[in-house]
Amino acid sequence: MKNALFNVAFTAIFLGMFSLILYIFSDTLIGAITSKQTLYPKDKSLAIDSCQKWTDDVTDHNVKSGEEANRLTVLVYNRIIDEEQLNETHFTNDESLQSTIVVTAEFEKQMAFLATHNYTSLTAEEFYLFMQNKIKVPQKSILITFDDGLKDNLDTAYPILKKYKFTAINFIDTVRLQKRTVKLSSLFTIYKKAAMFLTFKVIPITFIKETKKAKHI
């Protein structure tokens, strides 16, 4: 009897896990079975050259000796969403907003604060040169970054960044690059979180130039 119950439980768990895997990777499986190309072709490049040229530019901040930064803070963002667009998938089981989300009004408030207090955003090239001790940057320098490259980064965050004349770096999640529009699945997000073990909201990180190490503050 015990063996029979064990076999039933094991079979149910196995089928449940197998169904979950099928659901998560359904697009990939359908593409493989039908020979339909769902991922972005390897032999094609994304048409982003024109909007990337500025990333190699280095601004002369005209920093006087003794007034340069020896550390800077990195602001890590993920999603910027209008409050009226929030739904149940954006909240945790205890009804708290997902740690990866910042409401649009709050994001603008943060950017306005930085602009009012004369912070300077650096490009990736400027940050790299700063860490190599090759350029001087103002003491109130920051690096603004976005993870995953979701659509709201462009539609919602970019206009605000442009308004306050800030630059930002977007780390694209290439596993989601497809030739067709795909609805963001909350289940996929949960799966990804389990794989990452850690998610971020706005995490200030200080990079100390002398040691080339980063620490959370």
C-alpha positions, -999 to +999 in steps of 0.1 A: +000+000+000+028+024+010+046+016-023+015+023-043+010+057-025+046+066-031+044+057-068+012+078-072+028+108-054+061+105-073+042+103-106+020+134-097+051+154-088+070+143-119+040+152-142+036+186-124+073+195-129+073+183-165+042+203-172+058+234-157+089+230-178+068+226-210+048+257-201+080+278-195+098+266-227+067+262-249+078+289-274+112+272-278+097+237-281+071+249-307+099+266-327+120+234-326+091+211-337+078+233-364+112+245-376+099+280-371+125+307-363+115+323-329+148+336-317+166+365-334+189+351-362+225+347-352+237+361-386+218+394-381+228+423-360+204+445-341+199+479-358+212+499-329+246+512-342+232+547-347+220+550-312+252+535-297+277+559-313+274+584-285+285+558-260+321+562-271+320+599-265+339+612-235+328+646-220+354+670-207+340+678-173+367+704-167+373+691-132+398+711-112+425+694-092+412+683-058+376+685-069+375+651-087+356+621-075+374+591-060+343+570-059+308+570-075+274+555-070+257+531-094+219+531-094+205+497-105+170+497-120+149+471-137+112+481-145+096+516-145+058+513-146+029+538-144+009+532-112-023+528-132-008+500-152+001+478-122-017+445-118-016+415-096+015+401-114+035+431-102+029+423-065+042+396-041+021+373-021+021+397+008+008+424-016+041+443-017+053+458-050+078+435-067+114+445-057+123+450-094+097+477-100+098+514-095+066+534-101+070+561-128+062+590-104+089+578-080+115+574-107+109+609-119+111+622-084+145+605-080+158+619-113+146+654-104+164+651-071+197+641-088+193+670-113+185+696-086+215+685-066+238+688-097+247+651-101+264+641-134+256+607-151+285+589-168+285+568-199+299+533-198+331+546-215+335+574-190+330+550-161+356+526-176+381+554-180+374+567-145+381+533-130+413+531-150+424+565-136+425+580-171+399+608-166+387+630-138+349+632-131+329+655-108+325+644-072+287+640-077+290+615-105+267+585-109+261+556-132+225+548-140+218+512-152+188+491-162+187+453-162+169+432-189+161+459-214+123+457-211+100+479-232+091+503-203+128+513-201+124+529-235+088+541-234+087+553-198+122+557-184+140+572-214+118+603-218+124+611-181+162+605-184+162+628-215+142+655-197+169+657-170+198+652-195+209+619-179+225+590-197+220+553-187+233+519-196+208+491-205+219+455-200+198+436-226+185+401-216+193+384-249+173+353-241+142+373-247+153+387-281+127+374-306+114+386-340+079+387-327+061+404-298+059+381-267+038+389-237+058+389-205+049+359-185+047+362-147+056+326-145+088+331-165+096+360-142+092+338-112+113+311-128+140+336-136+140+349-100+144+314-087+174+310-110+190+343-100+183+339-063+184+377-060+165+407-074+171+444-072+150+475-068+173+506-065+206+495-051+233+522-046+267+507-051+298+527-044+328+520-066+361+531-049+386+539-075+417+532-055+408+496-047+387+489-079+362+471-056+325+477-052+305+477-020+268+480-013+259+511+008 
